[in-house]
Amino acid sequence: MFTDRREDVLISASTLAQLLEADQALFVLAIRSPDTTCPRPFESAPRLPGAQDADMTVDFAAPSHPQHGSRPLPDVAMLQETVRRLGLCKDRLVVVYDHDGNLLAARVWWVLRWAGFERVVMLDGGFAAWASAGGPIVTEVPPPPASSNVSVHPGGMPELDADSAARLARTGVLLDTRIAPNYCGGDVPAGSPARGHIPGAVNVPAPDNLTPDGHFSDFVTLRSLYTATGADGSRPVGVYCGAGVSAAHTVAALMMLGIDAPMYAGSWSAWSADPCRPVAIGPEPG
């Protein structure tokens, strides 16, 4: 039931170095975020040559919304302005990376694919892997690229809404990629959003996809990890997290196994905003 599709999702530091040395036409995006471990200020942070900065929270998400969650999908018109400003084209490879094991860059990878960019990959191991491989590092921000006239067409990645996520938790496998304390939840002060998980969801924190050095685990390890949850391709699989960020990381891991899993972009921040939605507490799916 599994198919090794790692090369559809990732690019190694050595392969990227070869492409850049050969002056291949491609785009490299350094993904920034308030949560990144990248040194500040970003304008003078170490980067890959030619890498343009892109803010995950501004460029690839809409503002927080009471019903749609804390990181809703971006407005299509605004996203089109972003990709045109970055000069992106659909016929050229786009490489995204961060300083955080791709736990942030995966959201940009997902959004671009959702928007119709099929040639998007993550740098496996991120900036740390590039530095460890001896790749050239610069601190100068490259000049702005020439804008493009590319069009955005959402629908390139499958999605879940709250109702379909709830059904999938009972009829298939719904993976919650948050760390265990957030999944388990518990009591909260009056008036605060509920803590816990969607009833029936199985907890596999997104960092479990990674080796200690920040690379995605190999095919056999990922297959074992997800087979243990029932996500072996024999049943529908879906993914959510807190706000549709780390969930994209697990969507990528599953794609490497040949499993195309939809993501609930609103995730727990949207689910918990609706007091009518049930909440499961504790380490079991419920």
Secondary structure as UniProt FT lines:
FT   HELIX           6..9
FT   STRAND          10..11
FT   HELIX           13..21
FT   TURN            22..23
FT   STRAND          26..32
FT   TURN            34..35
FT   HELIX           42..44
FT   TURN            49..50
FT   STRAND          52..55
FT   HELIX           56..59
FT   TURN            66..68
FT   HELIX           76..85
FT   TURN            86..87
FT   TURN            90..91
FT   STRAND          93..97
FT   TURN            101..104
FT   HELIX           105..114
FT   TURN            115..116
FT   STRAND          120..123
FT   TURN            124..125
FT   HELIX           126..132
FT   TURN            133..134
FT   STRAND          159..160
FT   HELIX           162..171
FT   STRAND          173..176
FT   HELIX           180..184
FT   TURN            190..191
FT   TURN            199..200
FT   STRAND          202..203
FT   HELIX           206..209
FT   TURN            212..213
FT   HELIX           219..227
FT   TURN            228..230
FT   STRAND          237..240
FT   HELIX           246..256
FT   TURN            257..258
FT   STRAND          263..264
FT   HELIX           267..271
FT   TURN            272..273
FT   TURN            275..276
//
